[in-house]
């Protein structure tokens, strides 16, 4: 019983943290909905473990724990790709900023001729 409470609190904390920082990150609505559904599934798995086993049997997986493992692997892959794409976007922004600063700070040919 104590582990269920701790796990549900952890899931709710993650969900609140994720949804709370919506203005600071450019997360699409679909990603937020998917994350929220994943967290709801996590709470259901904690409260009713037999439902996870029944769902696993329905989709052709042997045990509910295996289904949770597969879901976690997919979620981890998604998070990894999402992080990679975010870093690539930031890298592109920094390159544009550095280019703009270099152009702005470059000497004009007439400035070199007059020595100013």
GROMACS elastic network, one bead per residue, 0.5 to 0.9 nm:
[ bonds ]
;  ai    aj funct       b0    kb
    1     4     6  0.52037   500
    1     5     6  0.65643   500
    1     6     6  0.88600   500
    2     5     6  0.52130   500
    2     6     6  0.62680   500
    2     7     6  0.86174   500
    3     6     6  0.50503   500
    3     7     6  0.59884   500
    3     8     6  0.84662   500
    3    46     6  0.87664   500
    4     7     6  0.51582   500
    4     8     6  0.60475   500
    4     9     6  0.84811   500
    4    43     6  0.86186   500
    4    46     6  0.59056   500
    4    47     6  0.67908   500
    5     8     6  0.52177   500
    5     9     6  0.60894   500
    5    10     6  0.85748   500
    5    46     6  0.88707   500
    6     9     6  0.51438   500
    6    10     6  0.61765   500
    6    11     6  0.87074   500
    7    10     6  0.50381   500
    7    11     6  0.62161   500
    7    12     6  0.86172   500
    7    42     6  0.87164   500
    7    43     6  0.77881   500
    7    46     6  0.72848   500
    8    11     6  0.50595   500
    8    12     6  0.60741   500
    8    13     6  0.84017   500
    8    42     6  0.80517   500
    8    43     6  0.58089   500
    8    46     6  0.73499   500
    8    47     6  0.85923   500
    9    12     6  0.51279   500
    9    13     6  0.59562   500
    9    14     6  0.85658   500
   10    13     6  0.50372   500
   10    14     6  0.61997   500
   10    15     6  0.86202   500
   11    14     6  0.51491   500
   11    15     6  0.61679   500
   11    16     6  0.86147   500
   11    39     6  0.60857   500
   11    40     6  0.82920   500
   11    42     6  0.73039   500
   11    43     6  0.70940   500
   12    15     6  0.50413   500
   12    16     6  0.60515   500
   12    17     6  0.84331   500
   12    39     6  0.76667   500
   12    40     6  0.89159   500
   12    43     6  0.85993   500
   13    16     6  0.52074   500
   13    17     6  0.60161   500
   13    18     6  0.84807   500
   14    17     6  0.51062   500
   14    18     6  0.60148   500
   14    19     6  0.85569   500
   14    39     6  0.82914   500
   15    18     6  0.51322   500
   15    19     6  0.60953   500
   15    20     6  0.83036   500
   15    35     6  0.77115   500
   15    36     6  0.65418   500
   15    39     6  0.68923   500
   16    19     6  0.52537   500
   16    20     6  0.57234   500
   16    21     6  0.86192   500
   17    20     6  0.51651   500
   17    21     6  0.64850   500
   18    21     6  0.58037   500
   18    22     6  0.70801   500
   18    32     6  0.79368   500
   18    35     6  0.85350   500
   19    22     6  0.55399   500
   19    32     6  0.71768   500
   19    36     6  0.86645   500
   20    23     6  0.78348   500
   20    24     6  0.89847   500
   21    24     6  0.54452   500
   21    25     6  0.66716   500
   22    25     6  0.56259   500
   22    26     6  0.71954   500
   22    27     6  0.68162   500
   22    32     6  0.88613   500
   23    26     6  0.73338   500
   23    27     6  0.87393   500
   24    27     6  0.88554   500
   27    30     6  0.83217   500
   27    31     6  0.65499   500
   27    32     6  0.70384   500
   28    31     6  0.53757   500
   28    32     6  0.66039   500
   28    33     6  0.88739   500
   29    32     6  0.50792   500
   29    33     6  0.61758   500
   29    34     6  0.85515   500
   30    33     6  0.50833   500
   30    34     6  0.60418   500
   30    35     6  0.84912   500
   31    34     6  0.50458   500
   31    35     6  0.60456   500
   31    36     6  0.85138   500
   32    35     6  0.50781   500
   32    36     6  0.60743   500
   32    37     6  0.85615   500
   33    36     6  0.50652   500
   33    37     6  0.61328   500
   33    38     6  0.85353   500
   34    37     6  0.51343   500
   34    38     6  0.61152   500
   34    39     6  0.86269   500
   35    38     6  0.50249   500
   35    39     6  0.62032   500
   35    40     6  0.86446   500
   36    39     6  0.50825   500
   36    40     6  0.61808   500
   36    41     6  0.85820   500
   37    41     6  0.60950   500
   37    42     6  0.85162   500
   38    41     6  0.50621   500
   38    42     6  0.62408   500
   38    43     6  0.88497   500
   38    71     6  0.88489   500
   38    75     6  0.87643   500
   39    43     6  0.63553   500
   39    44     6  0.86889   500
   40    43     6  0.51167   500
   40    44     6  0.62537   500
   40    45     6  0.85481   500
   41    44     6  0.50692   500
   41    45     6  0.60568   500
   41    46     6  0.86259   500
   41    52     6  0.88847   500
   42    45     6  0.50065   500
   42    46     6  0.62600   500
   42    47     6  0.86948   500
   42    68     6  0.86644   500
   43    46     6  0.50901   500
   43    47     6  0.61636   500
   43    48     6  0.84127   500
   44    47     6  0.50950   500
   44    48     6  0.56459   500
   44    49     6  0.74724   500
   44    51     6  0.77618   500
   44    52     6  0.80480   500
   45    48     6  0.53749   500
   45    50     6  0.79254   500
   45    51     6  0.68906   500
   45    52     6  0.57256   500
   45    64     6  0.87210   500
   45    68     6  0.85966   500
   46    49     6  0.59026   500
   48    51     6  0.55786   500
   48    52     6  0.72867   500
   49    52     6  0.53175   500
   49    53     6  0.67187   500
   49    54     6  0.89134   500
   49    64     6  0.75974   500
   49    65     6  0.89974   500
   50    53     6  0.50318   500
   50    54     6  0.61851   500
   50    55     6  0.86043   500
   50    64     6  0.77540   500
   51    55     6  0.60970   500
   51    56     6  0.84608   500
   51    64     6  0.80871   500
   52    55     6  0.51113   500
   52    56     6  0.60659   500
   52    57     6  0.86488   500
   52    63     6  0.80689   500
   52    65     6  0.76898   500
   52    67     6  0.76492   500
   52    68     6  0.79735   500
   53    57     6  0.62348   500
   53    58     6  0.85887   500
   53    61     6  0.86532   500
   53    62     6  0.80255   500
   53    63     6  0.54912   500
   53    65     6  0.74987   500
   53    67     6  0.81132   500
   54    57     6  0.51426   500
   54    58     6  0.61961   500
   54    59     6  0.88565   500
   54    63     6  0.84049   500
   54    64     6  0.73161   500
   55    59     6  0.63363   500
   55    60     6  0.85493   500
   55    61     6  0.84201   500
   55    63     6  0.89865   500
   55    64     6  0.72464   500
   55    67     6  0.83462   500
   56    59     6  0.53508   500
   56    60     6  0.60735   500
   56    62     6  0.63850   500
   56    63     6  0.58668   500
   56    64     6  0.51972   500
   56    65     6  0.84757   500
   56    66     6  0.78893   500
   56    67     6  0.57927   500
   56    68     6  0.87967   500
   57    60     6  0.50608   500
   57    61     6  0.55002   500
   57    62     6  0.61207   500
   57    63     6  0.70184   500
   57    64     6  0.78647   500
   58    61     6  0.75875   500
   59    67     6  0.89738   500
   61    64     6  0.75141   500
   61    66     6  0.69644   500
   61    67     6  0.63793   500
   62    65     6  0.86731   500
   62    66     6  0.69890   500
   62    67     6  0.80282   500
   63    66     6  0.53075   500
   63    67     6  0.65703   500
   63    68     6  0.88980   500
   64    67     6  0.50226   500
   64    68     6  0.62778   500
   64    69     6  0.86187   500
   65    68     6  0.50552   500
   65    69     6  0.61656   500
   65    70     6  0.86715   500
   66    70     6  0.61801   500
   66    71     6  0.85479   500
   67    70     6  0.51315   500
   67    71     6  0.61445   500
   67    72     6  0.85585   500
   68    71     6  0.50206   500
   68    72     6  0.60712   500
   68    73     6  0.86182   500
   69    72     6  0.50465   500
   69    73     6  0.62322   500
   69    74     6  0.87217   500
   70    73     6  0.51034   500
   70    74     6  0.63128   500
   70    75     6  0.86087   500
   71    74     6  0.51661   500
   71    75     6  0.60918   500
   71    76     6  0.85274   500
   72    76     6  0.59848   500
   72    77     6  0.84961   500
   73    76     6  0.50954   500
   73    77     6  0.61807   500
   73    78     6  0.86216   500
   74    77     6  0.50720   500
   74    78     6  0.61729   500
   74    79     6  0.86219   500
   75    78     6  0.50312   500
   75    79     6  0.61205   500
   75    80     6  0.85494   500
   76    79     6  0.50467   500
   76    80     6  0.60773   500
   76    81     6  0.86159   500
   77    80     6  0.50791   500
   77    81     6  0.62084   500
   77    82     6  0.84903   500
   78    81     6  0.52368   500
   78    82     6  0.60172   500
   78    83     6  0.85445   500
   79    82     6  0.50098   500
   79    83     6  0.60569   500
   79    84     6  0.85367   500
   80    83     6  0.51773   500
   80    84     6  0.61625   500
   80    85     6  0.86550   500
   81    84     6  0.50219   500
   81    85     6  0.61335   500
   81    86     6  0.85386   500
   82    85     6  0.52207   500
   82    86     6  0.61811   500
   82    87     6  0.87103   500
   83    86     6  0.50693   500
   83    87     6  0.62318   500
   83    88     6  0.86431   500
   84    87     6  0.51872   500
   84    88     6  0.62292   500
   84    89     6  0.86888   500
   85    88     6  0.50187   500
   85    89     6  0.61930   500
   85    90     6  0.86683   500
   86    89     6  0.50841   500
   86    90     6  0.62727   500
   86    91     6  0.85912   500
   87    90     6  0.50402   500
   87    91     6  0.60419   500
   87    92     6  0.85660   500
   88    92     6  0.61916   500
   88    93     6  0.86637   500
   89    92     6  0.51092   500
   89    93     6  0.62683   500
   89    94     6  0.87137   500
   90    93     6  0.50057   500
   90    94     6  0.61529   500
   90    95     6  0.85627   500
   91    94     6  0.51754   500
   91    95     6  0.62015   500
   91    96     6  0.87149   500
   92    95     6  0.51195   500
   92    96     6  0.63041   500
   92    97     6  0.86709   500
   93    96     6  0.51550   500
   93    97     6  0.61821   500
   93    98     6  0.86611   500
   94    98     6  0.60612   500
   94    99     6  0.84467   500
   95    98     6  0.51677   500
   95    99     6  0.60723   500
   95   100     6  0.85658   500
   96    99     6  0.50825   500
   96   100     6  0.61417   500
   96   101     6  0.86032   500
   97   100     6  0.51120   500
   97   101     6  0.61353   500
   97   102     6  0.85488   500
   98   101     6  0.50467   500
   98   102     6  0.60301   500
   98   103     6  0.85640   500
   99   102     6  0.51018   500
   99   103     6  0.61995   500
   99   104     6  0.85467   500
  100   103     6  0.51727   500
  100   104     6  0.60674   500
  100   105     6  0.85354   500
  101   104     6  0.50190   500
  101   105     6  0.59976   500
  101   106     6  0.84579   500
  102   105     6  0.51498   500
  102   106     6  0.59722   500
  103   106     6  0.52283   500
  103   107     6  0.86280   500
  104   107     6  0.84278   500
  107   110     6  0.82398   500
  107   111     6  0.62685   500
  107   112     6  0.68056   500
  108   111     6  0.52053   500
  108   112     6  0.66679   500
  109   112     6  0.53076   500
  109   113     6  0.65096   500
  110   113     6  0.50958   500
  110   114     6  0.63937   500
  110   115     6  0.85108   500
  110   116     6  0.89673   500
  111   114     6  0.53914   500
  111   115     6  0.59568   500
  111   116     6  0.55156   500
  112   116     6  0.66594   500
  113   116     6  0.80950   500
